[in-house]
Amino acid sequence: MVVPDLAHTSCGIKELERVGLVDWNGTLLPSWMVSDVMEGLVKRVTVEESEIVVRKDKVTLSQETIRRKAIQIESMSSKFEEMMQQRVEESFSKAIVGSQKNKNIRAEQGGDRDDSFPVRKTQLSYRFEH
C-alpha cells in the first residue's frame, strides 16, 4: 500500500508554498538533502525487508526441525512401548514356566497340596493376637 508523502511526513519534512521544503523547525532544506533522506529511507526499508526474509527462513527451518524431532520422539516412544511389551511377555512366560515347575515338583513330592505359604494357621493367630 502506497502512502503519499510518507517519507516526508515521517521525517517531519513539509513543502511550503513559495518557500520550498522545510523540516520540523521550519529550517529550509535544499533539495539534495531531501534526496539524501529519501535514499536513506529506501536503504532502511531494503535492509528491513531482507532481515524479514532471513527471519522467515529461520522460522521455516525451526518448524522443520520441530517436525523432525517430533517424528523421532514418536519413533522412540513406539520402540520403548514395544520393548516394555516384550519385557512383560517375557516376565509372564517365566512366571508360567516357574509355576508349572512348582506344580510338577509338588506332584512328585506326594500330592498337589498348597505348600507355597509355609506359615501355619496357629502361627498366624499367635502373631495377630500378641
One Martini backbone bead per residue (centre of mass of N, CA, C, O) as a GRO file, in nm:
protein
  130
    1MET     BB    1   0.096   0.037   0.024
    2VAL     BB    2   0.052   0.372  -0.064
    3VAL     BB    3   0.189   0.669   0.086
    4PRO     BB    4   0.171   0.983   0.065
    5ASP     BB    5   0.446   1.142   0.191
    6LEU     BB    6   0.585   0.952   0.405
    7ALA     BB    7   0.879   1.042   0.416
    8HIS     BB    8   0.827   1.333   0.491
    9THR     BB    9   0.651   1.289   0.742
   10SER     BB   10   0.850   1.106   0.908
   11CYS     BB   11   1.074   1.357   0.896
   12GLY     BB   12   0.924   1.648   0.895
   13ILE     BB   13   0.853   1.721   0.600
   14LYS     BB   14   0.771   2.023   0.422
   15GLU     BB   15   0.572   2.203   0.181
   16LEU     BB   16   0.607   2.536   0.096
   17GLU     BB   17   0.496   2.803  -0.036
   18ARG     BB   18   0.762   2.979  -0.183
   19VAL     BB   19   0.993   2.809  -0.019
   20GLY     BB   20   0.969   2.487   0.031
   21LEU     BB   21   1.160   2.284   0.215
   22VAL     BB   22   1.087   2.176   0.556
   23ASP     BB   23   1.129   2.120   0.878
   24TRP     BB   24   1.024   2.115   1.198
   25ASN     BB   25   1.163   2.415   1.242
   26GLY     BB   26   1.164   2.560   0.942
   27THR     BB   27   1.402   2.467   0.786
   28LEU     BB   28   1.564   2.496   0.507
   29LEU     BB   29   1.578   2.261   0.236
   30PRO     BB   30   1.754   2.113   0.026
   31SER     BB   31   1.703   1.888  -0.224
   32TRP     BB   32   1.952   1.701  -0.164
   33MET     BB   33   1.867   1.633   0.126
   34VAL     BB   34   1.607   1.487   0.053
   35SER     BB   35   1.741   1.272  -0.114
   36ASP     BB   36   1.903   1.152   0.120
   37VAL     BB   37   1.664   1.074   0.292
   38MET     BB   38   1.530   0.891   0.086
   39GLU     BB   39   1.769   0.697   0.055
   40GLY     BB   40   1.779   0.609   0.351
   41LEU     BB   41   1.494   0.489   0.358
   42VAL     BB   42   1.533   0.281   0.137
   43LYS     BB   43   1.760   0.128   0.280
   44ARG     BB   44   1.603   0.051   0.533
   45VAL     BB   45   1.385  -0.110   0.390
   46THR     BB   46   1.571  -0.315   0.255
   47VAL     BB   47   1.695  -0.429   0.513
   48GLU     BB   48   1.431  -0.515   0.651
   49GLU     BB   49   1.339  -0.710   0.430
   50SER     BB   50   1.583  -0.901   0.450
   51GLU     BB   51   1.539  -0.971   0.751
   52ILE     BB   52   1.263  -1.100   0.712
   53VAL     BB   53   1.356  -1.328   0.531
   54VAL     BB   54   1.551  -1.455   0.733
   55ARG     BB   55   1.341  -1.506   0.956
   56LYS     BB   56   1.157  -1.689   0.790
   57ASP     BB   57   1.371  -1.906   0.742
   58LYS     BB   58   1.416  -1.973   1.039
   59VAL     BB   59   1.129  -2.063   1.097
   60THR     BB   60   1.119  -2.290   0.892
   61LEU     BB   61   1.357  -2.452   1.011
   62SER     BB   62   1.233  -2.487   1.292
   63GLN     BB   63   0.981  -2.642   1.202
   64GLU     BB   64   1.135  -2.879   1.077
   65THR     BB   65   1.281  -2.963   1.333
   66ILE     BB   66   1.028  -3.020   1.499
   67ARG     BB   67   0.917  -3.242   1.318
   68ARG     BB   68   1.159  -3.434   1.341
   69LYS     BB   69   1.151  -3.461   1.650
   70ALA     BB   70   0.864  -3.574   1.668
   71ILE     BB   71   0.926  -3.830   1.507
   72GLN     BB   72   1.147  -3.937   1.692
   73ILE     BB   73   0.975  -3.957   1.947
   74GLU     BB   74   0.764  -4.149   1.834
   75SER     BB   75   0.962  -4.376   1.768
   76MET     BB   76   1.077  -4.413   2.055
   77SER     BB   77   0.807  -4.475   2.188
   78SER     BB   78   0.742  -4.730   2.027
   79LYS     BB   79   0.995  -4.887   2.108
   80PHE     BB   80   0.943  -4.879   2.410
   81GLU     BB   81   0.670  -5.027   2.406
   82GLU     BB   82   0.782  -5.287   2.282
   83MET     BB   83   0.984  -5.351   2.506
   84MET     BB   84   0.778  -5.366   2.736
   85GLN     BB   85   0.607  -5.592   2.613
   86GLN     BB   86   0.835  -5.801   2.610
   87ARG     BB   87   0.887  -5.800   2.914
   88VAL     BB   88   0.608  -5.891   2.999
   89GLU     BB   89   0.606  -6.155   2.839
   90GLU     BB   90   0.857  -6.277   2.971
   91SER     BB   91   0.757  -6.269   3.262
   92PHE     BB   92   0.505  -6.438   3.214
   93SER     BB   93   0.650  -6.690   3.107
   94LYS     BB   94   0.823  -6.740   3.359
   95ALA     BB   95   0.587  -6.770   3.555
   96ILE     BB   96   0.459  -7.015   3.421
   97VAL     BB   97   0.701  -7.201   3.431
   98GLY     BB   98   0.743  -7.185   3.738
   99SER     BB   99   0.462  -7.291   3.815
  100GLN     BB  100   0.487  -7.562   3.670
  101LYS     BB  101   0.734  -7.662   3.828
  102ASN     BB  102   0.600  -7.654   4.107
  103LYS     BB  103   0.378  -7.860   4.042
  104ASN     BB  104   0.567  -8.092   3.968
  105ILE     BB  105   0.715  -8.110   4.237
  106ARG     BB  106   0.464  -8.161   4.415
  107ALA     BB  107   0.375  -8.417   4.269
  108GLU     BB  108   0.641  -8.575   4.333
  109GLN     BB  109   0.604  -8.530   4.663
  110GLY     BB  110   0.280  -8.605   4.714
  111GLY     BB  111   0.110  -8.384   4.574
  112ASP     BB  112  -0.138  -8.101   4.544
  113ARG     BB  113  -0.044  -7.913   4.761
  114ASP     BB  114  -0.033  -7.604   4.949
  115ASP     BB  115   0.313  -7.487   5.021
  116SER     BB  116   0.367  -7.176   4.956
  117PHE     BB  117   0.269  -7.127   5.269
  118PRO     BB  118   0.444  -7.206   5.568
  119VAL     BB  119   0.237  -7.088   5.754
  120ARG     BB  120   0.055  -7.144   6.017
  121LYS     BB  121  -0.237  -7.081   6.174
  122THR     BB  122  -0.118  -7.061   6.461
  123GLN     BB  123   0.091  -6.843   6.390
  124LEU     BB  124  -0.104  -6.625   6.300
  125SER     BB  125  -0.270  -6.595   6.557
  126TYR     BB  126  -0.031  -6.518   6.734
  127ARG     BB  127   0.054  -6.258   6.585
  128PHE     BB  128  -0.228  -6.104   6.614
  129GLU     BB  129  -0.271  -6.129   6.932
  130HIS     BB  130   0.041  -6.006   7.020
   0.00000   0.00000   0.00000
